[in-house]
Amino acid sequence: MNATGYELAASGAAVGVIIAFVGGLIIAGALIWAVRFGIKVRRREPGPPTPAEQPTLPQSGAVYETREAREPDEVPQAGQEGERLRPNNMHAAGSKTAEDQPRPRWESGSSGSFGSGGPGST
């Protein structure tokens, strides 16, 4: 070894390089172990369901959405001047089912949609 090697070994730079190299090896080893462990866990899991195991429709058939008219649900007023509203006094939703449920109907002679280009009702 020459004088430069002795000076480098005597300084703290060589120790820092060795510590960084060993730290990199430890991190690389940990990543390799984690990937192998993940592969082993994945092999123990059950496979995807077969077509016979897929979910099916209920006997009553498909479930459809319902349409209803909603109206705002007003915030209840406090009983007395100094009384505060608490969360248990509030309603669960900001709207409620409207009392009258008008069903939308097509008007005769209307185009059926806005801006369809047709003359509509004249």
Summary of the structure (lengths in Angstrom):
residues: 122
radius of gyration: 36.8
end to end distance: 103.7
largest distance: 103.9
contacts: 157
relative contact order: 0.07
helix: 38%
strand: 5%
